[in-house]
């Protein structure tokens, strides 16, 4: 896939079905994702009334850690709770307390349009939690060489959808560097008007890289993964060099 390229929206579901096979045969991948989900769970604000919702839930594995989370995706699958489109959510105004996007932000061709819809459904002081690739020096190499989606760190960001855009017109788009640019590098901070940035920090995870993700080979067994985990702790002080993931928590201003 090339930067800015458009594929049919159905590509999302094709990848979900393929990923389920990798998920079943890779226990270390499941363990790493559980750790990511636990990190996300620690950022929920349960003092805010409303629903906990994940967009783009894929296989719905977040429910193993957050069982009351409503798992949604663009396409119906028996393990999901409902279908949702980020550009036109079915939730009423102010009814969501925490909205989770795990590996979703970089698929938003028009992030500003989606962000406005997220703000609509979130309660005052509700949280938007974004977990996406971090394009550090290492991340750029690994994601650039070993992942089919483009990093697109210099691709112009089309913040708002064009006039006449309909949610059903959404396509399969990917720019893995999008969250890094908006939330970590803060290229255009004025775009986040109406939001408080509670946190935006990179997460080193050679342990994640070593799983090979959903499409690559796994490097080593459990003993080696324990070494990767210790290495991640040691390298955390140099996020610009070694970060693999980005954790972002935004709070909707009243």
Beta strands, then each sheet from edge to edge (+ up, - down):
strand 1: 51-55
strand 2: 70-73
strand 3: 82-83
strand 4: 96-102
strand 5: 122-133
strand 6: 195-204
strand 7: 243-252
sheet 1: 3+ 2+ 1+ 4+ 5+ 7- 6+
end
